[in-house]
Amino acid sequence: MAFAIDRHPCEESPRLGAMTLHPVAESVPLSRRWFRKFLTPYQPACSVDDCVLLLSELVTNAVVHGTSDAPWLVRVEWFRVGTSLRVEVHNPGLPENVRQRCPDADDAHGRGLLLVDTVADSWHSGPSHFGGTVVSFTMADAWPPSS
């Protein structure tokens, strides 16, 4: 399984890191493990566990709902934006297909974006600069304001 990590050690870059994953189920636990490993040293004040949970939901959605006639990858990027953490998950799916569901109590699936909406301070979906779709979430006050 190919997997790539791209860290940006430059303090001036708002991007803290990125991953490229194959669209397979095994990429979900892999993304959790590597995201935790590379986010934790930045010592965010927000819950790393919550961020890992939300990332897991978005990567799962990207793997399940991404579509393309050509081989494709799931791309994950995370950024420090002021005092906030923004995590983006890109796939070649259609942006208009992203929607929050209201599943019945006995439905086994369909709670990912509901969970993201509940835990994150905000979330967004739209066209990706890679083509396809990006779904992102933001955790406000992940770091103290710069002095």
ZIKABEL-V380152 format. One record per helix or strand. SS is the DSSP state (hx for helix, st for strand). FROM is the first residue (numbers start at 1). LEN is the number of residues. Records with the same first field share a line. If there is no record, write none. Layout:
SS: FROM-LEN, FROM-LEN
This chain:
st: 3-5, 15-8, 73-9, 84-8, 122-6, 133-7
hx: 26-15, 48-18, 95-3, 112-8
